[in-house]
Amino acid sequence: MATTIRQSDGVTILEPSGKIMGTAVSELRDAITAQIDATDTPRLLINFENVSMMDSSGLGTLMGAHVAAKRLDGRIGVINVGKNIKNLIVRSRLVSIFEHYDSEEAAVSALANES
């Protein structure tokens, strides 16, 4: 799994690709942690467009990222969440903790503003 990282208007956009399972989970965790640690108030957007599957360990990584960002008054948004990943998040009853957006532009605009 590879994760592309870029910036847009103060928001870090992470674009993992492939399956977030096994060793890929720790790679994603490391990428997210580095971005959270790099700023005082992290604003992250995770684009799941190129992710075909995620297991419960991947979900745990997202939960950990959410907790770490909240401690710093940060925010994490998600876009392009596929059916399989959405079902996992809904089944685990965690759907309400992630900020969902319809487009990258809407997400960057919302996350870049303090709220």
Backbone bond lengths (Angstrom), bond angles and torsions (degrees), N, CA, C in turn:
res aa  C-N    CA-C-N  psi(-1)  N-CA   C-N-CA  omega(-1)  CA-C   N-CA-C  phi
1 M - - - 1.445 - - 1.521 109.01 -
2 A 1.303 116.06 137.81 1.454 121.98 176.02 1.519 108.19 -118.56
3 T 1.323 115.68 147.63 1.458 120.44 177.28 1.517 108.70 -125.74
4 T 1.315 116.10 118.91 1.457 121.88 175.21 1.525 107.00 -86.47
5 I 1.332 115.08 136.15 1.468 120.26 -179.92 1.517 108.21 -125.75
6 R 1.334 115.61 129.82 1.459 120.31 177.14 1.516 108.95 -145.84
7 Q 1.321 115.91 169.50 1.462 122.08 -178.40 1.524 110.17 -115.95
8 S 1.325 116.20 147.67 1.453 121.62 173.28 1.521 108.08 -150.51
9 D 1.306 117.12 113.11 1.465 123.29 176.12 1.529 112.18 53.58
10 G 1.331 117.05 42.63 1.460 121.21 177.97 1.512 115.03 82.66
11 V 1.323 117.63 1.50 1.461 122.37 179.10 1.524 108.44 -107.11
12 T 1.323 116.15 130.38 1.461 121.09 176.27 1.517 108.73 -86.68
13 I 1.324 115.78 124.61 1.462 121.22 -179.28 1.519 108.43 -106.71
14 L 1.322 116.13 120.22 1.457 122.35 177.27 1.521 107.97 -106.22
15 E 1.336 115.68 130.08 1.453 120.90 -179.28 1.525 109.53 -125.14
16 P 1.332 116.39 85.12 1.465 118.64 176.43 1.526 109.84 -71.14
17 S 1.323 116.25 157.61 1.458 119.63 176.93 1.521 109.33 -139.12
18 G 1.314 115.58 148.64 1.460 120.95 -179.86 1.520 110.97 96.32
19 K 1.315 114.93 -147.30 1.461 121.75 -179.24 1.527 109.26 -104.27
20 I 1.318 116.05 132.56 1.463 121.18 176.44 1.525 106.61 -95.60
21 M 1.317 113.54 82.92 1.462 122.68 -177.42 1.527 107.74 -150.11
22 G 1.325 116.61 154.70 1.467 120.37 175.68 1.520 112.56 59.41
23 T 1.334 116.33 -131.66 1.469 120.89 -176.71 1.520 112.13 -66.65
24 A 1.312 117.98 -22.94 1.464 121.20 178.61 1.527 111.21 -63.72
25 V 1.326 117.09 -27.92 1.463 120.85 179.47 1.524 109.99 -63.92
26 S 1.329 117.25 -45.76 1.470 119.53 -179.42 1.522 111.06 -67.98
27 E 1.332 117.96 -32.31 1.468 120.74 175.90 1.523 110.38 -63.92
28 L 1.332 116.67 -44.71 1.456 120.48 178.70 1.525 110.36 -65.95
29 R 1.327 117.17 -42.49 1.462 121.29 178.51 1.522 110.72 -57.98
30 D 1.328 116.71 -44.68 1.467 120.82 179.15 1.527 111.29 -62.79
31 A 1.324 116.89 -41.75 1.466 120.94 -179.79 1.524 110.87 -64.94
32 I 1.321 116.88 -43.99 1.463 120.80 -179.80 1.523 110.55 -67.10
33 T 1.322 117.02 -45.50 1.465 121.18 -179.46 1.518 111.29 -59.34
34 A 1.319 116.76 -42.71 1.468 120.50 179.46 1.527 110.70 -61.08
35 Q 1.323 116.96 -39.38 1.464 120.20 -179.61 1.529 111.50 -71.65
36 I 1.314 117.43 -37.68 1.467 120.93 178.01 1.525 109.89 -66.53
37 D 1.334 116.50 -41.83 1.460 121.03 -179.06 1.523 113.17 -70.87
38 A 1.324 117.26 -17.14 1.469 121.37 -174.55 1.527 113.53 -81.72
39 T 1.320 117.83 -7.13 1.458 119.72 -176.45 1.525 110.70 -143.32
40 D 1.318 115.71 157.42 1.460 120.26 179.57 1.522 112.81 -74.18
41 T 1.326 116.62 -34.80 1.460 122.22 179.60 1.527 108.34 -132.21
42 P 1.323 116.25 87.75 1.471 119.29 -174.84 1.525 113.48 -65.69
43 R 1.310 114.19 139.45 1.465 123.64 173.35 1.521 105.75 -127.65
44 L 1.314 116.13 105.36 1.462 120.85 -176.00 1.517 110.50 -117.85
45 L 1.319 114.26 144.39 1.455 121.87 172.70 1.518 106.98 -127.10
46 I 1.327 116.36 124.51 1.455 120.52 178.84 1.523 107.79 -107.84
47 N 1.335 114.99 120.14 1.461 122.05 -179.16 1.530 108.21 -99.46
48 F 1.312 116.92 112.41 1.466 122.46 -176.78 1.531 113.25 -92.13
49 E 1.313 117.46 14.12 1.463 121.22 -175.39 1.527 113.17 -54.61
50 N 1.327 117.99 -38.55 1.465 121.44 -176.30 1.525 113.42 -103.50
51 V 1.329 116.73 19.72 1.467 121.44 178.22 1.522 107.90 -103.95
52 S 1.319 115.84 122.24 1.462 119.78 -177.14 1.519 113.21 -91.66
53 M 1.339 116.92 -24.55 1.455 119.62 -175.68 1.527 109.67 -159.45
54 M 1.327 115.65 149.91 1.451 121.36 175.78 1.519 107.62 -144.69
55 D 1.335 116.60 140.69 1.455 119.51 178.04 1.528 110.11 -103.39
56 S 1.324 116.91 -175.44 1.460 120.86 -176.42 1.523 112.38 -65.37
57 S 1.317 117.80 -26.59 1.466 120.10 175.99 1.524 110.53 -66.90
58 G 1.311 116.49 -38.39 1.458 120.81 175.26 1.511 111.10 -63.79
59 L 1.329 116.25 -40.39 1.457 120.92 176.95 1.529 110.20 -63.03
60 G 1.317 116.62 -39.94 1.467 121.04 176.73 1.516 111.80 -61.88
61 T 1.330 116.55 -37.16 1.459 121.03 176.78 1.522 110.44 -63.73
62 L 1.322 117.19 -42.71 1.458 120.78 177.73 1.523 111.38 -63.85
63 M 1.323 116.79 -39.38 1.465 120.82 177.70 1.527 110.50 -63.41
64 G 1.319 116.16 -45.20 1.464 120.05 177.89 1.515 112.01 -60.72
65 A 1.325 116.41 -39.57 1.462 120.98 178.38 1.524 110.27 -65.30
66 H 1.317 115.86 -41.46 1.464 120.41 178.29 1.531 110.64 -59.71
67 V 1.313 116.78 -47.40 1.466 121.46 -179.53 1.529 110.70 -62.85
68 A 1.328 117.06 -45.81 1.466 121.11 -179.00 1.523 111.29 -63.18
69 A 1.326 117.17 -41.59 1.467 120.51 179.59 1.522 110.92 -67.75
70 K 1.319 117.97 -41.49 1.470 121.62 -179.89 1.524 111.44 -61.96
71 R 1.321 116.54 -37.01 1.475 119.93 178.43 1.521 111.65 -59.50
72 L 1.322 116.38 -26.93 1.461 122.25 -179.16 1.529 111.49 -103.36
73 D 1.330 116.25 17.67 1.465 122.21 -175.67 1.521 112.17 57.85
74 G 1.327 116.06 31.53 1.453 121.42 178.63 1.510 111.49 -93.45
75 R 1.325 114.64 178.33 1.459 121.17 -178.88 1.524 109.48 -139.50
76 I 1.327 114.70 148.56 1.457 120.80 176.08 1.523 108.19 -129.42
77 G 1.321 115.44 128.41 1.448 121.36 176.73 1.517 110.21 -117.21
78 V 1.316 116.16 159.82 1.464 121.29 178.01 1.527 109.41 -132.27
79 I 1.332 115.30 147.27 1.462 121.65 174.29 1.522 109.26 -137.36
80 N 1.303 114.86 160.97 1.468 122.96 176.57 1.527 112.68 54.07
81 V 1.315 115.88 45.99 1.463 120.89 179.19 1.522 107.89 -80.86
82 G 1.325 115.64 116.54 1.458 121.22 -179.10 1.518 112.71 -71.62
83 K 1.326 115.03 168.48 1.460 122.22 -176.03 1.525 112.82 -56.58
84 N 1.341 118.02 -45.78 1.466 120.64 -177.51 1.519 112.13 -63.35
85 I 1.328 116.22 -43.38 1.467 120.19 -178.76 1.528 109.81 -71.46
86 K 1.310 116.55 -39.96 1.464 120.43 179.03 1.522 110.04 -61.36
87 N 1.320 117.15 -42.60 1.465 120.64 178.37 1.522 111.34 -61.12
88 L 1.317 117.57 -40.75 1.464 121.95 178.63 1.527 110.23 -62.35
89 I 1.316 116.62 -45.00 1.468 121.11 -179.21 1.531 110.77 -66.43
90 V 1.325 117.19 -41.12 1.465 121.00 179.63 1.526 110.43 -67.05
91 R 1.337 117.06 -45.92 1.476 120.47 -179.41 1.516 111.91 -60.70
92 S 1.324 116.75 -33.61 1.466 120.11 -178.89 1.532 111.57 -85.07
93 R 1.321 115.94 1.28 1.467 123.27 178.21 1.527 112.88 60.95
94 L 1.313 115.86 34.94 1.461 121.21 -179.65 1.521 112.31 -111.14
95 V 1.314 116.42 7.24 1.458 120.58 -174.08 1.530 112.32 -60.35
96 S 1.308 118.08 -31.02 1.470 120.35 -175.63 1.526 114.00 -77.65
97 I 1.331 119.08 -13.65 1.464 118.44 -177.46 1.521 113.52 -86.36
98 F 1.324 117.28 -16.24 1.464 120.36 -179.51 1.524 109.91 -98.89
99 E 1.320 115.93 136.50 1.449 121.05 176.79 1.531 108.04 -82.42
100 H 1.324 117.08 115.98 1.459 122.95 -177.92 1.525 109.80 -98.63
101 Y 1.317 115.90 138.20 1.462 121.04 178.77 1.528 109.32 -131.89
102 D 1.325 115.29 154.50 1.459 121.17 -178.59 1.521 112.89 -84.46
103 S 1.332 116.97 -24.37 1.465 119.74 -178.74 1.520 109.92 -147.00
104 E 1.320 115.25 161.99 1.457 120.08 177.42 1.522 110.50 -63.91
105 E 1.316 117.06 -39.85 1.465 120.92 -179.07 1.524 110.96 -61.25
106 A 1.323 117.16 -45.70 1.464 121.43 179.51 1.522 110.69 -64.25
107 A 1.328 116.67 -40.47 1.460 120.90 -179.24 1.524 111.16 -66.11
108 V 1.316 116.96 -47.12 1.467 120.37 -179.05 1.526 109.73 -62.78
109 S 1.308 116.84 -42.29 1.461 120.84 179.19 1.537 110.84 -60.88
110 A 1.299 117.50 -46.31 1.463 122.07 -178.31 1.526 111.54 -69.59
111 L 1.333 117.01 -44.91 1.467 120.44 -176.76 1.519 112.65 -71.50
112 A 1.315 116.97 -29.82 1.462 120.48 -178.24 1.524 111.23 -71.50
113 N 1.319 117.06 -25.56 1.469 120.81 178.61 1.515 110.17 -82.89
114 E 1.303 115.80 139.09 1.466 121.11 177.23 1.525 108.40 -70.00
115 S 1.344 115.84 130.78 1.464 118.83 173.29 1.504 109.88 -164.38
